[in-house]
Amino acid sequence: MSTPQYNYPAPPHGGSNIKTALAVGAIIASLGANGYLLYDVHNLREETLHTRTIIQGEIDTINENSSVMTSAQRKHMEELREDLDNRSRQLNQAASQAKREALTYADEKAKNLEQQQQKSAQMLSSSITDVKTAAETVNNRVTDVNKDVAGVKTELASTKTDLDATKMDLKKVSGDLGITSGFVATNGKEIEELRRRGERNIVEFALTKKDNLKRVGDISLKLQKADLKKNRFTVMVQADDKTTEKKDKTVNEPLQFYVSKSLYEVVVNSVGKDQIAGYLSTPKYQSR
């Protein structure tokens, strides 16, 4: 900026001229100072305007940047909100699906449990029925056993009665040697009673005329003759390398002979056509 130009009047002459010159000098100095001040003010104004322009530009830039940032942030926020909404929808859908699957699973489990309970109840009912049936069967068997026991007791009592009767029927009879050695059995029950007593060894036999010497115990016998009508018979007895004929003997008659000093007896209980049956009675211990 250029400095303003002033046209000053010529100074007066004389003493007053000095004062005038001084006054003029003062005025000039004042004017110069004022001009300088005006110049500084003008410069300051220009600088202020320039600074304001720069600041306004910066403000506009800031406002523009702020607007741009706000828009970007708003767009980002909208994107975030949209993503959040999508995620929320997906989560809701997943939760709904999980809920449906959980309900379906629970229903299936409940149905399976109910079916298992029904099967268990049926099996339990069947087992109870089987147990009842088995218990009834056992009770029936126990009843049958009790009946059988009662029957056995009856049979035992009857057998005991028969044995008692058999004991009473057993008699001591003299043999063909005139010796009365013990009881003589006349039938199968009495023979069993003799065995039960254990006093002598009993060996049963049956002979026919067709038989050769037949081994009975430690002796041999051979039927020579059998008379059914008269209940008589004849037998050959071989013992201790000796053969003895017992001729024309009757049933239940003890045929006596000695073997090593021990008395043996042969008793024939029945006579048939060409056959006889009976038993051999020997001592428990042989005499030496």
C-alpha positions as CSV (number, residue, x, y, z in Angstrom):
1,M,0.0,0.0,0.0
2,S,1.4,3.6,-0.9
3,T,1.8,6.4,1.7
4,P,-0.7,9.3,1.3
5,Q,0.7,12.6,0.1
6,Y,0.0,16.0,1.8
7,N,0.5,19.5,0.6
8,Y,1.5,21.8,3.5
9,P,1.5,25.7,3.4
10,A,4.8,27.6,3.5
11,P,5.9,28.6,7.0
12,P,5.6,32.3,8.1
13,H,8.7,34.4,8.5
14,G,10.4,35.5,11.8
15,G,10.1,34.2,15.3
16,S,6.7,33.1,14.7
17,N,8.2,31.1,12.0
18,I,10.1,28.9,14.5
19,K,7.0,28.3,16.4
20,T,5.2,27.7,13.3
21,A,7.9,25.4,12.2
22,L,7.8,23.5,15.4
23,A,4.1,23.3,15.3
24,V,4.2,22.1,11.8
25,G,6.9,19.6,12.7
26,A,4.7,18.4,15.5
27,I,1.8,18.2,13.2
28,I,3.9,16.4,10.6
29,A,5.2,14.0,13.2
30,S,1.7,13.4,14.5
31,L,0.4,12.9,11.0
32,G,3.3,10.6,10.2
33,A,2.5,8.6,13.3
34,N,-1.1,8.6,12.4
35,G,-0.3,7.5,8.9
36,Y,1.9,4.7,10.2
37,L,-0.9,3.7,12.6
38,L,-3.3,3.8,9.7
39,Y,-0.9,1.7,7.7
40,D,-0.5,-0.8,10.5
41,V,-4.3,-0.9,10.9
42,H,-4.7,-1.4,7.2
43,N,-2.2,-4.2,7.2
44,L,-3.8,-5.7,10.3
45,R,-7.1,-5.6,8.6
46,E,-5.7,-7.2,5.5
47,E,-4.0,-9.9,7.6
48,T,-7.2,-10.3,9.6
49,L,-9.2,-10.7,6.4
50,H,-6.7,-13.1,5.1
51,T,-6.6,-15.0,8.3
52,R,-10.4,-15.1,8.4
53,T,-10.5,-16.3,4.9
54,I,-8.0,-19.1,5.8
55,I,-9.9,-19.9,9.0
56,Q,-13.2,-19.9,7.1
57,G,-11.7,-22.2,4.5
58,E,-10.5,-24.4,7.2
59,I,-13.9,-24.3,8.9
60,D,-15.5,-25.1,5.6
61,T,-13.1,-28.0,5.1
62,I,-13.8,-29.1,8.6
63,N,-17.5,-28.9,8.1
64,E,-17.2,-30.7,4.8
65,N,-15.0,-33.4,6.4
66,S,-17.3,-33.5,9.3
67,S,-20.2,-34.0,6.9
68,V,-18.4,-36.6,5.0
69,M,-17.4,-38.4,8.2
70,T,-20.9,-38.2,9.5
71,S,-22.3,-39.6,6.3
72,A,-19.7,-42.4,6.4
73,Q,-20.4,-43.1,10.0
74,R,-24.1,-43.0,9.3
75,K,-23.6,-45.4,6.4
76,H,-21.5,-47.6,8.7
77,M,-24.0,-47.4,11.4
78,E,-26.8,-48.3,8.9
79,E,-24.7,-51.2,7.7
80,L,-24.0,-52.3,11.3
81,R,-27.8,-52.0,12.1
82,E,-28.7,-54.0,9.0
83,D,-26.1,-56.6,9.9
84,L,-27.4,-56.7,13.4
85,D,-31.0,-57.0,12.1
86,N,-29.9,-59.9,9.9
87,R,-28.1,-61.6,12.7
88,S,-31.1,-61.1,15.0
89,R,-33.3,-62.6,12.3
90,Q,-30.9,-65.5,11.8
91,L,-30.6,-66.0,15.6
92,N,-34.4,-65.9,15.9
93,Q,-34.8,-68.4,13.1
94,A,-32.1,-70.6,14.6
95,A,-33.8,-70.3,18.0
96,S,-37.1,-71.2,16.5
97,Q,-35.6,-74.2,14.6
98,A,-33.8,-75.3,17.8
99,K,-37.0,-75.0,19.7
100,R,-38.9,-77.0,17.1
101,E,-36.2,-79.7,17.0
102,A,-36.1,-79.8,20.8
103,L,-39.9,-80.1,20.9
104,T,-39.8,-82.9,18.2
105,Y,-37.0,-84.7,20.1
106,A,-38.9,-84.4,23.4
107,D,-42.0,-85.7,21.7
108,E,-40.1,-88.6,20.2
109,K,-38.4,-89.4,23.5
110,A,-41.8,-89.2,25.3
111,K,-43.3,-91.6,22.8
112,N,-40.4,-94.0,23.1
113,L,-40.6,-93.8,26.8
114,E,-44.3,-94.4,26.8
115,Q,-43.8,-97.4,24.4
116,Q,-41.0,-98.8,26.6
117,Q,-43.2,-98.3,29.7
118,Q,-46.1,-100.1,27.9
119,K,-43.7,-102.9,26.9
120,S,-42.3,-103.1,30.4
121,A,-45.8,-103.2,31.8
122,Q,-46.8,-105.9,29.4
123,M,-43.6,-107.9,30.2
124,L,-44.2,-107.3,33.9
125,S,-47.8,-108.5,33.5
126,S,-46.7,-111.5,31.5
127,S,-44.0,-112.3,34.1
128,I,-46.6,-111.9,36.9
129,T,-48.9,-114.3,35.0
130,D,-46.0,-116.7,34.5
131,V,-45.1,-116.5,38.1
132,K,-48.7,-117.1,39.1
133,T,-48.9,-120.0,36.7
134,A,-45.6,-121.4,38.0
135,A,-46.9,-121.0,41.6
136,E,-50.1,-122.7,40.7
137,T,-48.2,-125.5,39.0
138,V,-45.9,-125.8,42.1
139,N,-48.9,-125.8,44.3
140,N,-50.5,-128.5,42.2
141,R,-47.3,-130.5,42.2
142,V,-47.0,-130.0,46.0
143,T,-50.6,-131.2,46.3
144,D,-49.8,-134.2,44.0
145,V,-46.6,-134.9,46.1
146,N,-48.7,-134.7,49.3
147,K,-51.1,-137.2,47.7
148,D,-48.2,-139.3,46.6
149,V,-46.7,-139.1,50.1
150,A,-50.0,-140.0,51.6
151,G,-50.3,-142.9,49.1
152,V,-46.7,-144.0,50.0
153,K,-47.5,-143.8,53.6
154,T,-50.6,-145.9,53.0
155,E,-48.5,-148.3,50.9
156,L,-45.8,-148.4,53.6
157,A,-48.4,-149.0,56.2
158,S,-49.9,-151.8,54.1
159,T,-46.4,-153.2,53.4
160,K,-45.6,-153.1,57.1
161,T,-48.9,-154.9,57.8
162,D,-47.9,-157.4,55.1
163,L,-44.4,-157.8,56.6
164,D,-45.9,-158.2,60.0
165,A,-48.2,-160.9,58.6
166,T,-45.2,-162.4,56.7
167,K,-43.3,-162.5,59.9
168,M,-46.2,-164.3,61.5
169,D,-46.4,-166.7,58.6
170,L,-42.7,-167.6,58.7
171,K,-42.4,-170.9,60.5
172,K,-39.6,-173.1,61.7
173,V,-39.9,-176.5,60.0
174,S,-37.7,-179.5,60.5
175,G,-35.8,-180.6,57.4
176,D,-35.4,-184.1,55.9
177,L,-32.5,-184.6,58.3
178,G,-34.7,-183.9,61.2
179,I,-33.0,-180.6,62.0
180,T,-34.9,-177.4,62.7
181,S,-32.4,-174.7,61.7
182,G,-34.5,-171.6,61.1
183,F,-37.5,-170.1,59.4
184,V,-38.8,-171.5,56.1
185,A,-40.2,-169.2,53.4
186,T,-43.1,-170.5,51.3
187,N,-43.5,-167.6,48.8
188,G,-41.7,-164.6,47.4
189,K,-42.7,-162.2,50.2
190,E,-41.4,-164.6,52.8
191,I,-38.2,-165.0,50.9
192,E,-37.7,-161.2,50.9
193,E,-38.4,-161.2,54.6
194,L,-35.6,-163.9,55.1
195,R,-33.2,-161.7,53.1
196,R,-34.2,-158.6,55.2
197,R,-33.4,-160.5,58.3
198,G,-29.9,-161.1,57.1
199,E,-29.5,-164.3,59.1
200,R,-28.6,-166.5,56.1
201,N,-27.6,-166.2,52.5
202,I,-30.6,-166.7,50.1
203,V,-30.2,-167.6,46.4
204,E,-33.3,-168.3,44.4
205,F,-33.4,-170.7,41.5
206,A,-35.7,-172.3,38.9
207,L,-35.0,-175.8,37.3
208,T,-36.4,-177.8,34.4
209,K,-35.8,-181.4,33.4
210,K,-34.0,-180.2,30.3
211,D,-31.3,-178.5,32.4
212,N,-28.1,-180.3,33.2
213,L,-26.5,-179.7,36.5
214,K,-27.2,-176.1,37.2
215,R,-25.1,-173.9,39.4
216,V,-26.9,-172.4,42.4
217,G,-24.7,-170.5,44.8
218,D,-21.7,-172.8,45.5
219,I,-23.6,-176.1,44.7
220,S,-25.2,-177.6,41.6
221,L,-28.7,-179.0,41.2
222,K,-30.5,-181.2,38.6
223,L,-34.2,-181.9,38.4
224,Q,-34.9,-185.6,37.9
225,K,-38.7,-185.7,38.3
226,A,-41.6,-183.3,38.9
227,D,-45.1,-184.5,39.8
228,L,-47.5,-181.6,39.5
229,K,-50.6,-183.4,40.8
230,K,-48.9,-184.6,44.0
231,N,-46.5,-181.6,44.4
232,R,-43.6,-183.9,44.6
233,F,-40.2,-183.9,43.0
234,T,-36.7,-185.5,42.9
235,V,-33.5,-183.6,42.6
236,M,-29.8,-184.4,42.5
237,V,-27.5,-182.2,44.7
238,Q,-23.8,-181.9,44.0
239,A,-21.7,-180.3,46.7
240,D,-18.1,-180.9,48.0
241,D,-17.6,-183.3,45.1
242,K,-20.4,-185.4,46.4
243,T,-23.7,-186.1,44.7
244,T,-26.8,-186.8,46.8
245,E,-30.3,-187.7,45.5
246,K,-33.3,-186.1,47.3
247,K,-36.0,-188.3,46.1
248,D,-39.8,-187.9,46.2
249,K,-39.8,-184.6,48.3
250,T,-42.7,-182.2,48.9
251,V,-42.9,-178.5,48.5
252,N,-41.7,-176.2,51.4
253,E,-39.7,-179.1,52.9
254,P,-36.1,-178.2,53.7
255,L,-33.7,-180.5,51.9
256,Q,-30.7,-180.5,54.3
257,F,-27.1,-181.5,53.6
258,Y,-23.7,-180.4,54.9
259,V,-21.0,-178.5,53.0
260,S,-17.7,-178.2,54.9
261,K,-19.5,-178.9,58.1
262,S,-22.1,-176.1,57.4
263,L,-25.7,-176.9,57.1
264,Y,-27.3,-176.1,53.7
265,E,-31.0,-176.2,52.9
266,V,-32.8,-176.3,49.5
267,V,-36.5,-175.4,49.7
268,V,-38.8,-175.9,46.7
269,N,-41.8,-173.6,46.9
270,S,-43.6,-174.6,43.7
271,V,-43.8,-177.7,41.4
272,G,-44.9,-177.4,37.8
273,K,-44.8,-179.6,34.8
274,D,-41.2,-180.8,34.5
275,Q,-40.0,-177.8,36.5
276,I,-39.5,-176.5,40.1
277,A,-38.6,-173.2,41.7
278,G,-37.4,-172.4,45.2
279,Y,-34.3,-171.1,47.0
280,L,-31.0,-172.2,48.6
281,S,-30.3,-171.1,52.2
282,T,-26.7,-171.1,53.4
283,P,-25.0,-169.8,56.6
284,K,-23.5,-166.3,56.6
285,Y,-20.2,-167.8,57.8
286,Q,-18.8,-171.2,56.8
287,S,-17.7,-173.7,59.4
288,R,-14.1,-175.0,59.1
